[in-house]
Amino acid sequence: MKIDLQKNGGFPGSRSRSRAKLTTGQVLASLFKTKRFLERSPVANSYSATGFTTGFSLVEMLIYIGLLAITFTAVVSMLVNMTVTYRALKVSKDIDLSAFTAMERISNEIKLADSINVAQSNLATTTNPYLSLNSYNSGGTSTIIKFFLSGNTLRISEGGIDKGALTASTTNVTRLIFYSVSTTTTQAVKAEIWLSSGTTTNYKQEKFYTTAVLRGSYKNR
């Protein structure tokens, strides 16, 4: 059997541009040479009989997905732990700040006061507790300093005028009580306060107390 090839229609490696007649053996030999040429070329190294050889196999894909899932889980867990830690620290900070502000102001006002205004105080009880002190304002005029609860917030008033809150809005006063402590020579006031903050997952409550001696109880002795 012979095959006619037209001009410029030969296979790779054909040197003749003229009309030629090739036998079946010559055609097969030419195809074999072409196959070997393709196998040695860079393009051939990227292919196989079934497709690309440079892609990912199913096993490799599963391994990569598993590693990605593990990494993602670790990152999410770290972020959750950081969030929980931040909230816990914020709760503690809010409580400590409110306690410091309230106790410092109560202690200072007790030290500057002459006496307890018993008629306007509700002592030794946690039911609607409040403390009134006979003291002086910045101008030296006598006035009454009062500590009282409004809802869950500790507030202070001077001369019947509300001067503001002593605890933060993020902190609740869960319990407050004032005691009058007297000796033969001095009189003091003990204040106890329970503060809480946070939600059910980060809830925290702490107790604070302070005791201070009234100036008027010893200044003339």
N, CA, C and O of each residue as an XYZ file, in Angstrom:
884
protein
N       0.854     -1.196      0.000
C       0.000      0.000      0.000
C       0.886      1.241      0.000
O       1.897      1.294      0.700
N       0.494      2.237     -0.793
C       1.262      3.478     -0.867
C       0.347      4.647     -0.602
O      -0.837      4.627     -0.939
N       0.919      5.668      0.010
C       0.150      6.878      0.362
C       0.769      8.042     -0.364
O       1.987      8.220     -0.326
N      -0.065      8.857     -1.041
C       0.415     10.042     -1.733
C       0.383     11.223     -0.793
O      -0.633     11.486     -0.149
N       1.475     11.927     -0.710
C       1.561     13.144      0.096
C       1.761     14.321     -0.819
O       2.657     14.307     -1.663
N       0.932     15.352     -0.666
C       1.063     16.531     -1.489
C       2.246     17.369     -1.036
O       2.827     17.125      0.021
N       2.588     18.335     -1.826
C       3.700     19.224     -1.538
C       3.458     19.944     -0.222
O       2.354     20.413      0.057
N       4.497     20.020      0.570
C       4.460     20.633      1.902
C       3.525     19.883      2.847
O       3.104     20.460      3.849
N       3.198     18.684      2.587
C       2.291     17.941      3.462
C       2.960     16.790      4.154
O       2.271     15.910      4.671
N       4.300     16.755      4.188
C       5.008     15.648      4.805
C       4.992     15.708      6.315
O       4.555     16.699      6.900
N       5.473     14.637      6.953
C       5.562     14.558      8.400
C       6.844     15.226      8.884
O       7.747     15.488      8.089
N       6.927     15.496     10.158
C       8.176     16.086     10.687
C       9.364     15.218     10.354
O       9.313     13.996     10.488
N      10.431     15.854      9.921
C      11.633     15.132      9.541
C      11.722     14.882      8.039
O      12.755     14.442      7.534
N      10.642     15.162      7.339
C      10.681     14.984      5.891
C      11.458     16.114      5.271
O      11.155     17.280      5.520
N      12.455     15.798      4.466
C      13.322     16.829      3.896
C      12.840     17.279      2.513
O      13.224     18.348      2.037
N      12.041     16.502      1.900
C      11.662     16.816      0.526
C      10.364     17.584      0.507
O       9.407     17.212      1.185
N      10.322     18.649     -0.262
C       9.120     19.431     -0.446
C       8.370     19.009     -1.719
O       7.290     19.524     -2.011
N       8.943     18.090     -2.451
C       8.315     17.662     -3.709
C       7.343     16.549     -3.448
O       7.322     15.960     -2.367
N       6.523     16.258     -4.461
C       5.534     15.190     -4.353
C       6.270     13.881     -4.135
O       7.237     13.590     -4.839
N       5.802     13.049     -3.120
C       6.487     11.809     -2.795
C       5.475     10.729     -2.511
O       4.332     11.019     -2.156
N       5.868      9.529     -2.660
C       5.040      8.381     -2.341
C       5.723      7.583     -1.244
O       6.870      7.158     -1.382
N       4.972      7.383     -0.116
C       5.520      6.671      1.031
C       4.760      5.382      1.245
O       3.547      5.301      1.049
N       5.501      4.393      1.646
C       4.875      3.119      1.964
C       4.317      3.166      3.369
O       4.618      4.081      4.135
N       3.500      2.174      3.710
C       2.924      2.098      5.064
C       4.013      2.009      6.100
O       3.880      2.623      7.159
N       5.074      1.286      5.861
C       6.178      1.165      6.807
C       6.848      2.494      7.071
O       7.214      2.818      8.201
N       7.002      3.271      5.979
C       7.630      4.580      6.152
C       6.739      5.516      6.985
O       7.233      6.298      7.798
N       5.449      5.425      6.773
C       4.524      6.270      7.563
C       4.590      5.909      9.036
O       4.642      6.789      9.895
N       4.589      4.597      9.333
C       4.667      4.161     10.724
C       5.979      4.566     11.365
O       6.020      4.960     12.530
N       7.065      4.464     10.585
C       8.366      4.866     11.109
C       8.380      6.351     11.427
O       8.944      6.781     12.433
N       7.746      7.134     10.549
C       7.688      8.578     10.775
C       6.853      8.902     12.015
O       7.224      9.781     12.793
N       5.728      8.200     12.209
C       4.906      8.415     13.405
C       5.665      8.041     14.672
O       5.551      8.720     15.692
N       6.432      6.969     14.606
C       7.223      6.538     15.760
C       8.246      7.597     16.145
O       8.439      7.885     17.326
N       8.904      8.178     15.133
C       9.877      9.240     15.399
C       9.204     10.459     16.020
O       9.746     11.092     16.926
N       7.997     10.780     15.508
C       7.254     11.928     16.062
C       6.898     11.687     17.522
O       7.008     12.596     18.345
N       6.468     10.463     17.851
C       6.124     10.115     19.221
C       7.321     10.265     20.147
O       7.192     10.818     21.240
N       8.493      9.776     19.722
C       9.702      9.885     20.536
C      10.096     11.345     20.728
O      10.569     11.736     21.794
N       9.894     12.153     19.673
C      10.212     13.581     19.761
C       9.340     14.265     20.817
O       9.833     15.069     21.608
N       8.046     13.943     20.824
C       7.136     14.552     21.789
C       7.432     14.095     23.211
O       7.318     14.879     24.153
N       7.809     12.834     23.368
C       8.105     12.318     24.688
C       9.316     13.010     25.315
O       9.387     13.171     26.533
N      10.274     13.420     24.466
C      11.481     14.073     24.956
C      11.307     15.578     25.146
O      12.157     16.222     25.760
N      10.241     16.135     24.639
C      10.036     17.587     24.725
C       9.528     17.966     26.115
O       8.951     17.116     26.792
N       9.724     19.242     26.581
C       9.242     19.692     27.895
C       7.745     19.574     28.030
O       7.236     19.311     29.120
N       7.036     19.765     26.938
C       5.580     19.691     26.995
C       5.138     18.294     27.353
O       4.174     18.099     28.093
N       5.852     17.327     26.821
C       5.471     15.939     27.061
C       5.613     15.573     28.527
O       4.879     14.722     29.029
N       6.553     16.211     29.218
C       6.766     15.891     30.626
C       5.624     16.364     31.520
O       5.529     15.964     32.680
N       4.757     17.219     30.975
C       3.640     17.736     31.751
C       2.356     16.979     31.487
O       1.316     17.318     32.052
N       2.401     15.991     30.665
C       1.212     15.239     30.299
C       1.445     13.755     30.486
O       2.582     13.282     30.507
N       0.380     13.053     30.618
C       0.402     11.598     30.600
C      -0.728     11.131     29.705
O      -1.452     11.947     29.133
N      -0.878      9.854     29.584
C      -1.932      9.341     28.705
C      -3.311      9.678     29.241
O      -4.279      9.712     28.481
N      -3.415      9.929     30.542
C      -4.728     10.217     31.135
C      -4.916     11.680     31.477
O      -5.986     12.031     31.974
N      -3.953     12.560     31.246
C      -4.115     13.984     31.547
C      -2.859     14.575     32.146
O      -1.756     14.072     31.930
N      -3.037     15.682     32.926
C      -1.906     16.378     33.521
C      -1.286     15.550     34.638
O      -1.991     14.898     35.407
N       0.034     15.584     34.719
C       0.764     14.912     35.800
C       1.277     15.899     36.841
O       1.812     15.481     37.868
N       1.125     17.220     36.595
C       1.620     18.229     37.534
C       0.536     18.699     38.491
O       0.825     19.577     39.305
N      -0.686     18.187     38.459
C      -1.769     18.581     39.354
C      -1.682     17.864     40.693
O      -0.636     17.319     41.047
N      -2.820     17.867     41.459
C      -2.873     17.243     42.761
C      -3.732     16.000     42.700
O      -4.791     15.982     42.072
N      -3.268     14.982     43.351
C      -4.061     13.766     43.428
C      -5.102     13.913     44.526
O      -5.036     14.855     45.316
N      -6.060     12.998     44.589
C      -7.117     13.053     45.595
C      -6.542     12.948     47.004
O      -6.999     13.641     47.913
N      -5.555     12.096     47.189
C      -4.926     11.932     48.508
C      -4.245     13.223     48.938
O      -4.359     13.648     50.088
N      -3.520     13.853     47.976
C      -2.852     15.112     48.303
C      -3.869     16.180     48.682
O      -3.659     16.931     49.634
N      -4.968     16.249     47.942
C      -6.000     17.236     48.244
C      -6.573     17.008     49.639
O      -6.794     17.971     50.373
N      -6.817     15.767     50.016
C      -7.345     15.466     51.345
C      -6.357     15.863     52.439
O      -6.751     16.373     53.488
N      -5.076     15.627     52.185
C      -4.052     16.016     53.165
C      -4.020     17.528     53.342
O      -3.970     18.031     54.464
N      -4.050     18.250     52.216
C      -4.019     19.718     52.285
C      -5.266     20.256     52.994
O      -5.171     21.181     53.802
N      -6.422     19.684     52.696
C      -7.656     20.128     53.341
C      -7.596     19.843     54.841
O      -8.042     20.660     55.647
N      -7.046     18.688     55.216
C      -6.911     18.360     56.636
C      -5.997     19.327     57.367
O      -6.315     19.781     58.466
N      -4.851     19.645     56.751
C      -3.921     20.599     57.365
C      -4.558     21.975     57.492
O      -4.390     22.655     58.504
N      -5.296     22.382     56.451
C      -5.971     23.679     56.494
C      -7.021     23.704     57.605
O      -7.156     24.702     58.313
N      -7.758     22.615     57.754
C      -8.783     22.543     58.795
C      -8.156     22.613     60.186
O      -8.677     23.294     61.069
N      -7.038     21.911     60.382
C      -6.354     21.943     61.679
C      -5.853     23.352     61.993
O      -6.004     23.840     63.113
N      -5.254     24.000     60.986
C      -4.760     25.368     61.183
C      -5.892     26.324     61.507
O      -5.774     27.155     62.407
N      -6.989     26.207     60.772
C      -8.145     27.081     60.987
C      -8.722     26.878     62.389
O      -9.063     27.844     63.072
N      -8.828     25.625     62.810
C      -9.352     25.326     64.150
C      -8.455     25.912     65.235
O      -8.948     26.460     66.221
N      -7.136     25.799     65.058
C      -6.203     26.343     66.043
C      -6.320     27.863     66.140
O      -6.295     28.422     67.236
N      -6.447     28.527     64.992
C      -6.566     29.989     64.977
C      -7.863     30.423     65.653
O      -7.860     31.349     66.464
N      -8.965     29.762     65.326
C     -10.256     30.112     65.934
C     -10.214     29.890     67.443
O     -10.712     30.718     68.206
N      -9.623     28.774     67.879
C      -9.517     28.491     69.307
C      -8.685     29.552     70.021
O      -9.023     29.966     71.130
N      -7.605     29.990     69.392
C      -6.764     31.021     69.984
C      -7.527     32.343     70.109
O      -7.421     33.031     71.124
N      -8.299     32.694     69.070
C      -9.074     33.938     69.103
C     -10.144     33.883     70.186
O     -10.380     34.870     70.882
N     -10.792     32.726     70.328
C     -11.823     32.578     71.360
C     -11.210     32.721     72.745
O     -11.775     33.397     73.604
N     -10.057     32.091     72.973
C      -9.384     32.190     74.271
C      -8.952     33.623     74.567
O      -9.051     34.087     75.703
N      -8.475     34.317     73.539
C      -8.079     35.711     73.727
C      -9.283     36.578     74.084
O      -9.184     37.472     74.924
N     -10.420     36.311     73.443
C     -11.636     37.076     73.730
C     -12.104     36.839     75.158
O     -12.461     37.782     75.863
N     -12.103     35.575     75.585
C     -12.523     35.243     76.954
C     -11.594     35.894     77.975
O     -12.050     36.440     78.979
N     -10.285     35.832     77.710
C      -9.312     36.438     78.622
C      -9.491     37.947     78.698
O      -9.424     38.535     79.777
N      -9.720     38.572     77.541
C      -9.919     40.030     77.512
C     -11.150     40.430     78.322
O     -11.109     41.392     79.089
N     -12.249     39.685     78.148
C     -13.469     40.008     78.885
C     -13.280     39.832     80.389
O     -13.762     40.642     81.180
N     -12.577     38.773     80.777
C     -12.327     38.542     82.202
C     -11.477     39.663     82.803
O     -11.737     40.123     83.915
N     -10.459     40.097     82.055
C      -9.610     41.189     82.529
C     -10.397     42.499     82.615
O     -10.211     43.283     83.546
N     -11.273     42.726     81.642
C     -12.076     43.951     81.647
C     -13.024     43.974     82.842
O     -13.202     45.016     83.474
N     -13.629     42.832     83.152
C     -14.521     42.742     84.305
C     -13.763     43.067     85.585
O     -14.237     43.850     86.409
N     -12.591     42.469     85.755
C     -11.779     42.732     86.947
C     -11.359     44.195     87.020
O     -11.361     44.800     88.092
N     -11.004     44.751     85.878
C     -10.578     46.152     85.846
C     -11.726     47.078     86.222
O     -11.528     48.032     86.975
N     -12.928     46.810     85.706
C     -14.086     47.648     86.020
C     -14.400     47.608     87.514
O     -14.678     48.638     88.128
N     -14.352     46.417     88.087
C     -14.642     46.276     89.519
C     -13.595     46.996     90.359
O     -13.938     47.737     91.281
N     -12.321     46.781     90.045
C     -11.241     47.402     90.827
C     -11.284     48.921     90.731
O     -11.069     49.614     91.725
N     -11.560     49.441     89.536
C     -11.618     50.891     89.363
C     -12.774     51.496     90.147
O     -12.613     52.525     90.804
N     -13.942     50.858     90.080
C     -15.095     51.365     90.826
C     -14.852     51.278     92.330
O     -15.202     52.193     93.076
N     -14.252     50.171     92.772
C     -13.976     50.008     94.200
C     -12.997     51.066     94.697
O     -13.188     51.649     95.765
N     -11.949     51.308     93.915
C     -10.959     52.311     94.325
C     -11.589     53.696     94.414
O     -11.369     54.420     95.384
N     -12.368     54.063     93.408
C     -12.998     55.389     93.393
C     -13.964     55.560     94.558
O     -13.948     56.588     95.236
N     -14.809     54.554     94.792
C     -15.807     54.646     95.856
C     -15.166     54.646     97.237
O     -15.475     55.502     98.067
N     -14.273     53.691     97.488
C     -13.657     53.587     98.807
C     -12.774     54.787     99.136
O     -12.732     55.240    100.280
N     -12.076     55.291     98.138
C     -11.216     56.461     98.357
C     -12.043     57.688     98.715
O     -11.683     58.450     99.612
N     -13.162     57.874     98.002
C     -13.999     59.044     98.281
C     -14.695     58.918     99.638
O     -14.771     59.891    100.387
N     -15.191     57.754     99.948
C     -15.844     57.543    101.241
C     -14.854     57.772    102.385
O     -15.161     58.470    103.352
N     -13.663     57.179    102.266
C     -12.654     57.314    103.304
C     -12.249     58.773    103.513
O     -12.141     59.233    104.650
N     -12.027     59.497    102.421
C     -11.611     60.902    102.534
C     -12.700     61.767    103.176
O     -12.410     62.615    104.020
N     -13.954     61.543    102.768
C     -15.042     62.357    103.314
C     -15.260     62.065    104.803
O     -15.580     62.970    105.574
N     -15.088     60.812    105.201
C     -15.215     60.466    106.626
C     -14.127     61.168    107.432
O     -14.403     61.707    108.504
N     -12.908     61.166    106.935
C     -11.794     61.790    107.642
C     -11.983     63.303    107.783
O     -11.523     63.899    108.757
N     -12.661     63.923    106.810
C     -12.860     65.369    106.840
C     -14.111     65.786    107.603
O     -14.293     66.970    107.889
N     -14.969     64.835    107.934
C     -16.240     65.159    108.582
C     -16.077     65.353    110.083
O     -15.143     64.844    110.703
N     -17.033     66.119    110.652
C     -17.043     66.328    112.093
C     -17.748     65.182    112.806
O     -17.306     64.721    113.859
N     -18.847     64.731    112.217
C     -19.628     63.690    112.881
C     -20.586     63.038    111.890
O     -20.726     63.478    110.749
N     -21.242     61.974    112.360
C     -22.266     61.307    111.553
C     -23.605     61.984    111.820
O     -23.982     62.210    112.970
N     -24.314     62.302    110.749
C     -25.672     62.828    110.887
C     -26.600     61.627    111.006
O     -27.127     61.128    110.011
N     -26.788     61.177    112.232
C     -27.540     59.947    112.476
C     -28.975     60.064    111.985
O     -29.537     59.088    111.490
N     -29.571     61.233    112.113
C     -30.973     61.417    111.715
C     -31.173     61.211    110.212
O     -32.260     60.830    109.778
N     -30.152     61.456    109.437
C     -30.270     61.313    107.994
C     -29.435     60.137    107.470
O     -29.057     60.107    106.299
N     -29.156     59.181    108.342
C     -28.381     58.005    107.943
C     -29.180     56.741    108.227
O     -30.024     56.708    109.123
N     -28.902     55.724    107.462
C     -29.509     54.408    107.674
C     -28.364     53.410    107.792
O     -27.866     52.891    106.792
N     -27.958     53.152    109.026
C     -26.747     52.382    109.307
C     -27.061     50.932    109.656
O     -28.182     50.575    110.018
N     -26.022     50.117    109.530
C     -26.072     48.707    109.933
C     -27.200     47.944    109.263
O     -27.811     47.076    109.887
N     -27.484     48.246    108.026
C     -28.504     47.528    107.275
C     -28.159     47.564    105.781
O     -27.525     48.498    105.291
N     -28.594     46.525    105.083
C     -28.381     46.474    103.632
C     -29.640     46.899    102.884
O     -29.644     46.949    101.654
N     -30.706     47.205    103.618
C     -31.949     47.661    103.004
C     -31.936     49.182    102.920
O     -32.037     49.870    103.935
N     -31.814     49.690    101.719
C     -31.750     51.132    101.475
C     -30.726     51.816    102.373
O     -31.078     52.710    103.142
N     -29.474     51.407    102.284
C     -28.438     52.005    103.148
C     -27.996     53.375    102.630
O     -27.908     53.592    101.422
N     -27.721     54.288    103.551
C     -27.128     55.573    103.183
C     -26.436     56.164    104.394
O     -26.810     55.896    105.535
N     -25.432     56.963    104.132
C     -24.620     57.572    105.182
C     -24.562     59.073    104.959
O     -24.239     59.539    103.866
N     -24.880     59.830    106.014
C     -24.811     61.290    105.956
C     -23.784     61.781    106.964
O     -23.773     61.356    108.119
N     -22.925     62.681    106.510
C     -21.844     63.200    107.352
C     -21.978     64.709    107.497
O     -22.249     65.414    106.525
N     -21.787     65.195    108.712
C     -21.731     66.638    108.950
C     -20.320     67.106    108.615
O     -19.364     66.768    109.314
N     -20.193     67.884    107.545
C     -18.862     68.258    107.070
C     -18.867     69.703    106.599
O     -19.730     70.492    106.984
N     -17.890     70.043    105.757
C     -17.745     71.405    105.235
C     -17.453     71.333    103.737
O     -16.813     70.400    103.251
N     -17.939     72.340    103.030
C     -17.646     72.403    101.597
C     -16.311     73.097    101.359
O     -15.603     73.437    102.307
N     -15.973     73.304    100.099
C     -14.671     73.899     99.771
C     -14.532     75.327    100.274
O     -13.418     75.822    100.446
N     -15.672     75.997    100.514
C     -15.625     77.375    101.017
C     -15.618     77.460    102.521
O     -15.585     78.554    103.084
N     -15.650     76.307    103.187
C     -15.615     76.297    104.643
C     -16.981     76.343    105.291
O     -17.083     76.374    106.517
N     -18.025     76.348    104.495
C     -19.390     76.374    105.029
C     -19.847     74.970    105.373
O     -19.563     74.023    104.639
N     -20.546     74.830    106.476
C     -21.021     73.509    106.895
C     -22.031     72.967    105.888
O     -22.852     73.706    105.345
N     -21.950     71.682    105.657
C     -22.851     71.030    104.702
C     -22.984     69.563    105.082
O     -22.313     69.083    105.995
N     -23.840     68.871    104.386
C     -24.045     67.448    104.638
C     -23.613     66.656    103.411
O     -24.116     66.882    102.310
N     -22.691     65.738    103.603
C     -22.238     64.828    102.547
C     -22.986     63.506    102.721
O     -22.999     62.916    103.802
N     -23.600     63.066    101.645
C     -24.417     61.848    101.733
C     -23.999     60.837    100.668
O     -23.819     61.183     99.501
N     -23.849     59.580    101.094
C     -23.601     58.468    100.172
C     -24.859     57.606    100.142
O     -25.399     57.240    101.187
N     -25.314     57.289     98.944
C     -26.572     56.540     98.825
C     -26.571     55.732     97.521
O     -25.745     55.944     96.633
N     -27.513     54.812     97.440
C     -27.666     53.991     96.243
C     -28.814     54.511     95.389
O     -29.867     54.901     95.892
N     -28.577     54.504     94.090
C     -29.628     54.788     93.119
C     -29.627     53.630     92.137
O     -28.801     53.569     91.226
N     -30.561     52.716     92.334
C     -30.514     51.483     91.554
C     -29.357     50.627     92.046
O     -29.297     50.257     93.219
N     -28.445     50.318     91.144
C     -27.250     49.545     91.509
C     -25.987     50.396     91.458
O     -24.883     49.873     91.314
N     -26.156     51.708     91.576
C     -25.031     52.639     91.476
C     -24.879     53.424     92.772
O     -25.859     53.908     93.338
N     -23.646     53.543     93.230
C     -23.357     54.350     94.418
C     -23.142     55.795     93.986
O     -22.368     56.076     93.071
N     -23.846     56.713     94.664
C     -23.758     58.122     94.309
C     -23.452     58.946     95.565
O     -23.575     58.473     96.695
N     -23.045     60.207     95.317
C     -22.732     61.127     96.410
C     -23.446     62.451     96.165
O     -23.559     62.918     95.032
N     -23.922     63.039     97.254
C     -24.559     64.359     97.158
C     -23.943     65.282     98.207
O     -23.458     64.835     99.246
N     -23.974     66.555     97.912
C     -23.439     67.562     98.836
C     -24.470     68.665     98.989
O     -24.850     69.317     98.016
N     -24.921     68.868    100.224
C     -25.940     69.884    100.467
C     -27.234     69.592     99.728
O     -27.951     70.520     99.351
N     -27.545     68.327     99.516
C     -28.781     67.947     98.827
C     -28.669     67.943     97.312
O     -29.644     67.651     96.619
N     -27.495     68.264     96.792
C     -27.292     68.299     95.333
C     -26.493     67.068     94.907
O     -25.406     66.813     95.427
N     -27.031     66.324     93.977
C     -26.361     65.111     93.490
C     -25.081     65.497     92.749
O     -25.114     66.288     91.806
N     -23.966     64.934     93.181
C     -22.670     65.242     92.582
C     -22.197     64.165     91.598
O     -21.139     64.308     90.985
N     -22.972     63.096     91.447
C     -22.595     62.100     90.449
C     -22.352     60.722     91.031
O     -22.424     60.504     92.241
N     -22.060     59.796     90.121
C     -21.853     58.397     90.499
C     -20.405     58.146     90.904
O     -19.482     58.780     90.393
N     -20.227     57.210     91.832
C     -18.890     56.802     92.264
C     -18.501     55.443     91.699
O     -17.345     55.034     91.810
N     -19.440     54.751     91.102
C     -19.165     53.455     90.473
C     -19.521     53.530     89.001
O     -20.403     54.286     88.594
N     -18.821     52.732     88.212
C     -19.018     52.750     86.763
C     -20.356     52.123     86.375
O     -20.939     51.342     87.127
N     -20.821     52.483     85.189
C     -22.096     51.949     84.696
C     -22.003     50.452     84.403
O     -23.021     49.761     84.358
N     -20.787     49.955     84.204
C     -20.594     48.529     83.926
C     -20.479     47.699     85.204
O     -20.344     46.477     85.148
N     -20.534     48.374     86.359
C     -20.393     47.705     87.653
C     -21.654     47.899     88.479
O     -22.215     48.995     88.521
N     -22.097     46.841     89.131
C     -23.296     46.904     89.972
C     -22.920     46.773     91.442
O     -22.068     45.967     91.815
N     -23.575     47.585     92.268
C     -23.420     47.451     93.713
C     -24.475     46.448     94.175
O     -25.668     46.750     94.173
N     -24.037     45.272     94.565
C     -24.971     44.229     94.981
C     -25.285     44.281     96.474
O     -26.292     43.742     96.932
N     -24.401     44.940     97.220
C     -24.646     45.081     98.662
C     -23.829     46.245     99.202
O     -22.682     46.449     98.804
N     -24.430     47.007    100.113
C     -23.750     48.150    100.722
C     -24.227     48.271    102.169
O     -25.415     48.127    102.458
N     -23.290     48.534    103.062
C     -23.652     48.687    104.470
C     -22.634     49.598    105.165
O     -21.435     49.541    104.893
N     -23.148     50.437    106.068
C     -22.304     51.353    106.849
C     -22.474     51.036    108.334
O     -23.579     50.773    108.809
N     -21.352     51.068    109.053
C     -21.369     50.842    110.498
C     -20.748     52.038    111.202
O     -19.788     52.635    110.714
N     -21.313     52.380    112.362
C     -20.707     53.386    113.226
C     -19.886     52.660    114.282
O     -20.390     51.806    115.013
N     -18.627     53.017    114.341
C     -17.722     52.370    115.288
C     -17.228     53.440    116.269
O     -16.570     54.400    115.867
N     -17.545     53.269    117.540
C     -17.189     54.279    118.542
C     -16.325     53.684    119.643
O     -16.500     52.534    120.046
N     -15.392     54.495    120.116
C     -14.580     54.152    121.283
C     -14.731     55.281    122.295
O     -15.512     56.210    122.088
N     -14.000     55.196    123.362
C     -14.093     56.242    124.384
C     -13.487     57.563    123.917
O     -13.775     58.614    124.491
N     -12.660     57.516    122.892
C     -11.970     58.739    122.451
C     -12.277     59.133    121.004
O     -12.143     60.303    120.646
N     -12.673     58.205    120.197
C     -12.886     58.511    118.771
C     -14.157     57.850    118.251
O     -14.749     56.975    118.883
N     -14.537     58.309    117.085
C     -15.666     57.710    116.372
C     -15.233     57.472    114.924
O     -14.608     58.328    114.299
N     -15.574     56.311    114.415
C     -15.192     55.951    113.053
C     -16.386     55.365    112.303
O     -17.416     55.041    112.894
N     -16.222     55.238    111.003
C     -17.240     54.629    110.153
C     -16.589     53.517    109.343
O     -15.530     53.703    108.743
N     -17.238     52.363    109.336
C     -16.783     51.250    108.506
C     -17.781     51.079    107.364
O     -18.989     50.996    107.584
N     -17.259     51.029    106.155
C     -18.107     50.863    104.976
C     -17.729     49.561    104.255
O     -16.553     49.284    104.019
N     -18.742     48.782    103.918
C     -18.531     47.547    103.161
C     -19.365     47.610    101.877
O     -20.518     48.039    101.885
N     -18.760     47.180    100.801
C     -19.447     47.229     99.515
C     -19.112     45.986     98.697
O     -17.959     45.559     98.640
N     -20.123     45.420     98.072
C     -19.952     44.277     97.174
C     -20.210     44.767     95.753
O     -21.259     45.343     95.465
N     -19.255     44.536     94.880
C     -19.374     44.969     93.485
C     -19.347     43.757     92.558
O     -18.614     42.795     92.789
N     -20.149     43.824     91.521
C     -20.178     42.739     90.534
C     -20.176     43.334     89.136
O     -20.551     44.487     88.924
N     -19.740     42.507     88.189
C     -19.697     42.940     86.797
C     -19.613     41.708     85.905
O     -19.278     40.615     86.364
N     -19.921     41.899     84.625
C     -19.816     40.807     83.667
C     -21.144     40.131     83.411
O     -22.162     40.461     84.018
N     -21.108     39.158     82.481
C     -22.280     38.378     82.120
C     -22.215     37.016     82.800
O     -21.376     36.785     83.670
N     -23.098     36.129     82.399
C     -23.124     34.798     83.024
C     -21.830     34.030     82.785
O     -21.422     33.227     83.624
N     -21.176     34.272     81.640
C     -19.935     33.544     81.337
C     -18.714     34.200     81.950
O     -17.694     33.539     82.142
N     -18.795     35.502     82.267
C     -17.650     36.216     82.844
C     -18.056     36.990     84.095
O     -17.494     38.045     84.391
N     -19.027     36.462     84.821
C     -19.527     37.159     86.006
C     -18.506     37.077     87.145
O     -17.871     36.047     87.375
N     -18.376     38.207     87.846
C     -17.450     38.263     88.976
C     -17.985     39.210     90.027
O     -18.549     40.257     89.710
N     -17.803     38.831     91.287
C     -18.229     39.677     92.399
C     -17.133     39.709     93.455
O     -16.530     38.683     93.770
N     -16.883     40.897     94.000
C     -15.847     41.053     95.020
C     -16.348     41.956     96.140
O     -17.226     42.798     95.950
N     -15.763     41.750     97.301
C     -16.114     42.547     98.479
C     -14.958     43.473     98.835
O     -13.790     43.087     98.793
N     -15.318     44.720     99.190
C     -14.324     45.709     99.596
C     -14.816     46.412    100.863
O     -16.020     46.531    101.091
N     -13.882     46.870    101.674
C     -14.280     47.580    102.884
C     -13.195     48.575    103.281
O     -12.027     48.438    102.915
N     -13.614     49.561    104.028
C     -12.683     50.568    104.530
C     -13.206     51.106    105.856
O     -14.409     51.092    106.117
N     -12.297     51.572    106.677
C     -12.652     52.168    107.968
C     -11.849     53.446    108.143
O     -10.637     53.459    107.927
N     -12.514     54.503    108.530
C     -11.838     55.789    108.713
C     -12.401     56.483    109.947
O     -13.569     56.310    110.296
N     -11.550     57.271    110.602
C     -11.930     58.002    111.821
C     -12.369     59.412    111.450
O     -11.722     60.082    110.645
N     -13.475     59.859    112.044
C     -13.969     61.212    111.788
C     -13.073     62.243    112.476
O     -12.692     62.075    113.634
N     -12.750     63.293    111.757
C     -11.863     64.317    112.298
C     -12.435     64.968    113.542
O     -11.713     65.239    114.502
N     -13.737     65.217    113.521
C     -14.365     65.923    114.653
C     -14.372     65.132    115.924
O     -14.610     65.691    116.995
N     -14.118     63.841    115.843
C     -14.167     63.039    117.061
C     -12.899     63.141    117.900
O     -12.876     62.721    119.057
N     -11.829     63.708    117.304
C     -10.587     63.816    118.061
C      -9.906     65.171    117.938
O      -8.905     65.400    118.616
N     -10.399     66.070    117.113
C      -9.679     67.318    116.885
C      -9.648     68.220    118.108
O      -8.711     68.998    118.287
N     -10.673     68.116    118.949
C     -10.732     68.984    120.141
C     -10.269     68.265    121.406
O     -10.412     68.799    122.507
N      -9.730     67.091    121.264
C      -9.304     66.336    122.443
C      -7.839     66.609    122.760
O      -7.303     66.059    123.723
